[in-house]
Amino acid sequence: MREKKYFKKYHAPLMEIPNLLETQILSFKWLIEKGIGEIFKEFSPIKDYSEKKFELEFLGFQIDEPKFNEHHAKVNQLTYDAPLRVRVRLKNKIIGTEKEQEIFYNATIGIAGLSVGSSIATAIVLTGGGKHLRLADHDTLELSNMNRIVASVGDIGKQKTEIIARKLLAMNPYQDLKLFPEGLTEENMEDFIQGLDVMVDEVDNMAIKYRIREMCKKLCIPLISATDNGERAIIDVERYDRDPQPEFFHGRLGAISFKQLANLDRISTGRMITKLIGDENVSQRMHESLAQIGKTLTSWPQLGGTAMLNGAAVAYVVRRILNNQPVVDNRGIIALDTIL
């Protein structure tokens, strides 16, 4: 950069130069944060001509990231724009139901961790939801995974993301999938979570779980996680899309930090997960198994049936959240050993 030249005696400006773009910037910020929402409120809900059959209500909106950056758009003479996605609810007044399936189908859902997460993805697609799915898992399929992941021995050694993606595309050829075979990392987390309607956390790494919650809180995205506990499914719902936002893990881990979670070894991770589940919710048989981690067991035991149970439960909660329907906002437990 060339040195600035002055052709006058005084180099310092006589008065502070105002930011001439400040008004436009503030106006645009207001439009994005509040203005669009106020416009929707002006004509929401929209009713049919008779006002007796249908009612369309706008529930919220978000602006996704532009498909191209400014430079690419300029060089290729493309419009620099970003998609505006609106969440709506269509109510059929005649039969008293809502057109929730379309909302469920067109949602963008992120699932990180594809052990129990594979059952969740399958259940969501089976029930007609989540056309747009983002799947993250860094691992490959091992023989020990096959007690809870529906796959063949011929899939051993392949990326879990690839295996699950092939299965989902066989179920719905129009599925829009974005895969993260490197798993969820601090580097790609914002790219993964930005623009989601719902985030599903099924990763084992406690530090990454913490970062996921930080990002969901920042972006106001609801989070669901499911935990296998013997023959019990534990569903945790953290509504970061609501005000006030909940504590991370609903405060069950106390005043924990990312640094503390990042330094956990495998045994300490198992103990932390037990604390998260709640000792009162851990069966005697599970306690005995946890004591064997690192000795006769390489990890906490999981059952395929419980993984499927978690999948069905999370798919249900996702659909309820997307349609702004009442759902537990903390924890739900499905205990087969109690119910049956």
C-alpha positions as CSV (number, residue, x, y, z in Angstrom):
1,M,0.0,0.0,0.0
2,R,1.3,3.4,-1.0
3,E,2.1,6.0,1.7
4,K,-0.6,8.6,2.1
5,K,0.4,12.1,0.8
6,Y,-0.8,15.4,2.2
7,F,-0.8,18.7,0.3
8,K,-1.7,20.9,3.3
9,K,-0.1,22.1,6.4
10,Y,-2.2,20.2,8.9
11,H,-2.3,16.4,8.5
12,A,-4.9,15.7,11.3
13,P,-8.5,16.0,10.2
14,L,-10.3,19.2,11.5
15,M,-13.3,17.1,12.4
16,E,-14.2,13.5,12.9
17,I,-15.4,12.0,9.7
18,P,-18.8,10.3,10.3
19,N,-19.7,6.8,9.2
20,L,-21.9,7.6,6.2
21,L,-23.1,4.0,6.0
22,E,-24.1,3.7,9.6
23,T,-27.8,4.5,9.1
24,Q,-28.1,2.0,6.2
25,I,-26.3,-0.7,8.3
26,L,-28.5,-0.2,11.3
27,S,-31.6,-0.1,9.1
28,F,-30.6,-3.4,7.4
29,K,-29.8,-5.0,10.8
30,W,-33.2,-4.0,12.1
31,L,-34.9,-5.4,9.0
32,I,-33.1,-8.8,9.4
33,E,-33.6,-9.0,13.2
34,K,-37.1,-7.5,13.6
35,G,-38.5,-6.0,10.4
36,I,-39.2,-9.2,8.5
37,G,-40.9,-10.7,11.6
38,E,-43.1,-7.6,12.0
39,I,-44.2,-7.8,8.3
40,F,-45.2,-11.5,8.8
41,K,-47.2,-10.5,11.9
42,E,-49.2,-7.9,9.8
43,F,-50.9,-10.6,7.8
44,S,-50.6,-13.7,10.0
45,P,-52.7,-15.7,10.2
46,I,-54.0,-16.0,6.7
47,K,-57.5,-17.4,6.4
48,D,-59.4,-18.8,3.4
49,Y,-62.2,-16.7,1.9
50,S,-64.8,-18.3,4.1
51,E,-62.6,-18.1,7.2
52,K,-64.0,-21.5,8.2
53,K,-61.7,-24.1,6.5
54,F,-58.1,-23.2,6.6
55,E,-55.7,-21.0,8.6
56,L,-52.0,-20.4,7.8
57,E,-49.9,-19.1,10.7
58,F,-46.3,-17.9,10.5
59,L,-44.3,-19.1,13.4
60,G,-40.9,-17.8,12.7
61,F,-38.2,-17.4,10.1
62,Q,-34.4,-17.6,9.5
63,I,-32.0,-16.5,6.8
64,D,-29.6,-19.1,5.7
65,E,-26.0,-18.5,4.6
66,P,-25.6,-17.3,0.9
67,K,-24.8,-20.1,-1.5
68,F,-21.9,-18.1,-3.0
69,N,-19.7,-15.5,-1.4
70,E,-19.5,-11.9,-2.8
71,H,-16.4,-12.5,-4.9
72,H,-17.8,-15.6,-6.6
73,A,-21.2,-13.9,-7.3
74,K,-19.4,-10.8,-8.8
75,V,-17.0,-12.8,-11.0
76,N,-19.7,-15.1,-12.3
77,Q,-22.4,-12.4,-12.6
78,L,-24.7,-14.1,-10.1
79,T,-27.1,-12.6,-7.6
80,Y,-25.6,-12.4,-4.1
81,D,-28.6,-13.5,-2.0
82,A,-29.5,-15.8,0.8
83,P,-32.6,-18.0,1.2
84,L,-35.3,-16.9,3.6
85,R,-36.9,-19.9,5.2
86,V,-40.2,-19.5,7.1
87,R,-41.7,-21.9,9.6
88,V,-45.5,-22.1,9.2
89,R,-48.5,-24.0,10.5
90,L,-51.5,-24.9,8.3
91,K,-54.6,-25.7,10.3
92,N,-57.5,-27.5,8.9
93,K,-60.5,-26.1,10.8
94,I,-62.9,-28.7,9.4
95,I,-61.2,-31.7,10.9
96,G,-59.2,-29.8,13.5
97,T,-55.7,-31.0,12.5
98,E,-52.6,-29.3,11.2
99,K,-50.6,-29.9,8.1
100,E,-47.6,-30.9,10.2
101,Q,-46.2,-33.6,7.9
102,E,-45.2,-31.1,5.2
103,I,-43.4,-29.0,7.8
104,F,-41.7,-32.2,9.2
105,Y,-40.7,-33.3,5.8
106,N,-39.1,-30.0,4.7
107,A,-37.2,-29.5,7.9
108,T,-33.4,-29.4,8.1
109,I,-32.2,-31.6,10.9
110,G,-28.6,-32.3,12.1
111,I,-27.6,-35.6,13.7
112,A,-24.1,-35.9,15.1
113,G,-23.0,-39.4,16.2
114,L,-24.4,-42.3,14.2
115,S,-24.7,-45.2,16.6
116,V,-28.0,-44.3,18.3
117,G,-28.0,-41.5,15.7
118,S,-28.5,-44.1,12.9
119,S,-31.7,-45.3,14.5
120,I,-32.8,-41.7,14.9
121,A,-32.1,-40.8,11.2
122,T,-33.9,-44.0,10.1
123,A,-37.0,-43.3,12.3
124,I,-37.2,-39.7,11.0
125,V,-37.1,-40.7,7.4
126,L,-39.5,-43.7,8.0
127,T,-42.0,-41.3,9.5
128,G,-41.8,-39.0,6.5
129,G,-39.6,-36.3,8.0
130,G,-36.2,-34.6,7.5
131,K,-35.8,-34.3,3.7
132,H,-32.7,-32.2,4.5
133,L,-30.4,-34.1,6.9
134,R,-26.8,-33.4,8.0
135,L,-25.0,-36.4,9.3
136,A,-21.7,-36.3,11.2
137,D,-19.5,-39.2,12.5
138,H,-15.8,-39.7,12.1
139,D,-15.8,-43.5,12.8
140,T,-15.9,-46.5,10.6
141,L,-18.2,-49.5,11.2
142,E,-16.7,-52.2,13.5
143,L,-18.1,-55.6,14.4
144,S,-18.9,-54.4,17.9
145,N,-21.1,-51.7,16.5
146,M,-23.5,-54.1,14.8
147,N,-25.5,-54.8,17.9
148,R,-27.1,-51.3,17.5
149,I,-26.5,-50.3,13.8
150,V,-28.5,-52.0,11.0
151,A,-25.8,-53.0,8.6
152,S,-24.2,-56.0,7.0
153,V,-20.8,-57.6,7.7
154,G,-19.8,-56.4,4.2
155,D,-20.1,-52.8,5.6
156,I,-17.4,-53.4,8.2
157,G,-14.6,-50.9,7.7
158,K,-16.7,-48.4,5.8
159,Q,-17.6,-44.9,7.0
160,K,-20.7,-44.8,9.1
161,T,-21.9,-41.7,7.3
162,E,-21.7,-43.6,4.0
163,I,-23.5,-46.6,5.3
164,I,-26.4,-44.6,6.8
165,A,-26.6,-42.3,3.7
166,R,-27.0,-45.3,1.3
167,K,-29.7,-46.7,3.5
168,L,-31.6,-43.4,3.7
169,L,-31.3,-42.8,0.0
170,A,-32.7,-46.3,-0.6
171,M,-35.7,-45.3,1.5
172,N,-36.1,-41.9,-0.1
173,P,-34.2,-41.2,-3.3
174,Y,-35.1,-37.5,-3.0
175,Q,-33.3,-37.2,0.4
176,D,-31.0,-34.2,0.6
177,L,-28.0,-35.3,2.6
178,K,-24.9,-33.4,3.7
179,L,-22.2,-35.7,5.2
180,F,-19.4,-34.8,7.6
181,P,-17.2,-38.0,7.6
182,E,-14.6,-36.2,9.7
183,G,-17.2,-36.0,12.5
184,L,-18.2,-32.9,14.4
185,T,-15.2,-30.7,15.2
186,E,-14.6,-27.2,16.5
187,E,-13.6,-26.3,13.0
188,N,-16.8,-27.4,11.2
189,M,-19.3,-27.1,14.0
190,E,-20.8,-23.8,12.9
191,D,-21.1,-24.9,9.3
192,F,-22.9,-28.1,10.5
193,I,-25.3,-26.3,12.9
194,Q,-26.0,-23.0,11.1
195,G,-29.4,-23.1,9.5
196,L,-30.7,-26.2,11.3
197,D,-34.3,-26.4,12.6
198,V,-33.4,-29.0,15.2
199,M,-30.0,-30.4,16.4
200,V,-29.7,-34.0,17.6
201,D,-26.6,-34.7,19.7
202,E,-25.5,-38.3,19.9
203,V,-21.7,-37.9,20.2
204,D,-19.7,-39.6,22.9
205,N,-17.1,-36.8,23.4
206,M,-18.3,-34.7,26.4
207,A,-16.2,-31.7,25.3
208,I,-17.8,-31.7,21.9
209,K,-21.2,-32.0,23.5
210,Y,-20.4,-28.8,25.4
211,R,-19.4,-27.0,22.2
212,I,-22.6,-28.2,20.5
213,R,-24.6,-26.5,23.3
214,E,-22.6,-23.3,23.0
215,M,-23.4,-23.2,19.3
216,C,-27.1,-24.0,19.7
217,K,-27.4,-21.4,22.3
218,K,-25.7,-18.8,20.1
219,L,-28.0,-19.7,17.1
220,C,-31.2,-20.3,19.2
221,I,-31.6,-23.9,17.9
222,P,-33.5,-26.6,19.9
223,L,-31.4,-29.6,20.9
224,I,-32.4,-33.2,21.6
225,S,-30.2,-36.0,22.9
226,A,-31.0,-39.6,23.6
227,T,-29.1,-42.0,25.9
228,D,-29.2,-45.8,26.1
229,N,-29.5,-47.0,29.7
230,G,-29.9,-50.7,29.5
231,E,-33.5,-51.2,28.4
232,R,-34.4,-47.6,29.2
233,A,-34.4,-44.7,26.7
234,I,-33.6,-41.3,28.2
235,I,-34.6,-38.3,26.0
236,D,-33.3,-34.9,27.0
237,V,-34.7,-31.7,25.4
238,E,-32.9,-28.4,25.6
239,R,-34.9,-25.5,24.1
240,Y,-32.3,-23.0,23.2
241,D,-34.9,-21.5,20.8
242,R,-36.9,-20.2,23.7
243,D,-36.4,-17.5,26.3
244,P,-35.1,-18.0,28.9
245,Q,-32.6,-20.5,27.5
246,P,-31.8,-23.5,29.7
247,E,-28.5,-24.3,31.4
248,F,-26.3,-26.7,29.5
249,F,-27.4,-30.3,30.2
250,H,-30.1,-28.7,32.4
251,G,-27.5,-28.1,35.1
252,R,-27.1,-31.9,35.8
253,L,-23.3,-31.7,35.5
254,G,-23.0,-28.6,37.8
255,A,-20.5,-25.8,37.1
256,I,-18.6,-27.7,34.4
257,S,-16.3,-26.2,31.9
258,F,-15.1,-27.2,28.4
259,K,-11.5,-27.5,29.6
260,Q,-12.6,-30.0,32.4
261,L,-14.6,-32.1,29.9
262,A,-11.7,-32.0,27.3
263,N,-9.4,-33.7,29.8
264,L,-11.6,-36.7,30.6
265,D,-10.2,-40.2,30.0
266,R,-12.5,-43.0,28.9
267,I,-13.3,-44.2,32.4
268,S,-14.0,-40.6,33.6
269,T,-16.2,-40.1,30.6
270,G,-18.3,-43.1,31.6
271,R,-18.6,-41.7,35.1
272,M,-19.6,-38.3,33.7
273,I,-22.3,-39.9,31.5
274,T,-23.6,-41.7,34.6
275,K,-23.8,-38.4,36.3
276,L,-25.7,-36.9,33.4
277,I,-28.1,-39.8,33.3
278,G,-28.6,-39.6,37.0
279,D,-27.6,-42.3,39.4
280,E,-31.3,-42.9,40.3
281,N,-32.0,-43.8,36.7
282,V,-29.2,-46.3,36.3
283,S,-30.2,-49.9,36.9
284,Q,-28.2,-52.3,39.0
285,R,-27.2,-54.3,36.0
286,M,-25.9,-51.2,34.3
287,H,-23.9,-50.2,37.4
288,E,-22.3,-53.6,37.3
289,S,-21.4,-53.2,33.7
290,L,-20.0,-49.6,34.1
291,A,-17.6,-51.0,36.8
292,Q,-16.2,-53.3,34.1
293,I,-15.3,-50.6,31.6
294,G,-11.5,-50.8,30.9
295,K,-11.4,-54.3,32.4
296,T,-13.7,-56.8,30.7
297,L,-15.6,-54.2,28.7
298,T,-14.2,-51.7,26.2
299,S,-17.2,-49.4,26.5
300,W,-20.7,-49.0,28.1
301,P,-23.1,-51.7,26.9
302,Q,-25.8,-50.8,24.4
303,L,-28.8,-52.7,23.1
304,G,-30.1,-52.5,19.6
305,G,-33.7,-52.5,20.8
306,T,-33.1,-49.5,23.0
307,A,-31.4,-47.7,20.2
308,M,-34.5,-48.2,18.1
309,L,-36.7,-47.1,21.0
310,N,-34.6,-43.9,21.2
311,G,-34.9,-43.4,17.5
312,A,-38.7,-43.5,17.5
313,A,-38.9,-41.3,20.6
314,V,-36.5,-38.6,19.1
315,A,-38.3,-38.6,15.8
316,Y,-41.6,-37.9,17.7
317,V,-40.0,-35.1,19.7
318,V,-38.5,-33.5,16.5
319,R,-41.9,-33.5,14.8
320,R,-43.6,-32.0,17.8
321,I,-41.0,-29.2,18.1
322,L,-41.1,-28.4,14.4
323,N,-44.8,-28.0,14.5
324,N,-44.7,-25.9,17.7
325,Q,-46.7,-28.5,19.6
326,P,-46.4,-29.2,23.4
327,V,-43.5,-31.5,24.3
328,V,-41.4,-32.2,27.4
329,D,-38.9,-29.4,27.8
330,N,-36.5,-31.2,30.0
331,R,-36.3,-35.0,30.3
332,G,-38.5,-38.0,29.4
333,I,-37.7,-41.6,30.3
334,I,-39.1,-44.7,28.6
335,A,-38.4,-47.7,30.8
336,L,-39.4,-51.0,29.2
337,D,-38.5,-52.8,32.4
338,T,-41.1,-50.7,34.3
339,I,-43.8,-50.3,31.6
340,L,-43.8,-54.0,30.6
